[in-house]
Amino acid sequence: QVQLVESGGGLVQGGGSLRLSCAASGRTFSSYAMGWFRQAPGKEREFEAGLSRNGGSTYYADSVKGRFTISGDNAKNTVYLEMNNLKPEDTAVYYCAADRDRRGSIVVVTIGEYDYWGQGTQVTVSS
C-alpha cells in the first residue's frame, strides 16, 4: 500500500506557474501508474495527466496539453505536475492517485481504476 501527500498548491495570477508535488510513502511510486486529477467546485473530478508505471509514457487531457507536464523522481519518490500559463479555469483541488494494476507503458485515465488517492491541494488562479 502507498500513501500519497500532495503539496505546492496556492494562489497565482493568470499566466503564472506552479509545481505540485505528490510524495509517496510506504511503497515506491514506480510500482504504480500515477495520475493527476482535479475537481472544481460543483464539478466532477477529472483526469488531467498520467504517467505510466515504467515512466516511459505520459498522457494529458486536452484542456492542459502543452501547459502541464507530469514527471517523476525515483530518488525522491515524488511525482510532480508542472503547471504553466495557468488560467482561471484551472482553479480546482488537485489530487494525485496511484493505480496498482497497470504495468509497463500504459497510462491510466479512468478515475475508477485508481486505487490510492492523496488528500488534495488547492490551486486558485486569479484573473
Helices and strands as residue ranges (DSSP letters): E 3-7, E 10-13, E 18-25, G 29-31, E 33-39, E 46-51, E 58-60, E 68-73, E 78-83, G 88-90, E 92-99, G 111-113, E 116-117, E 121-126
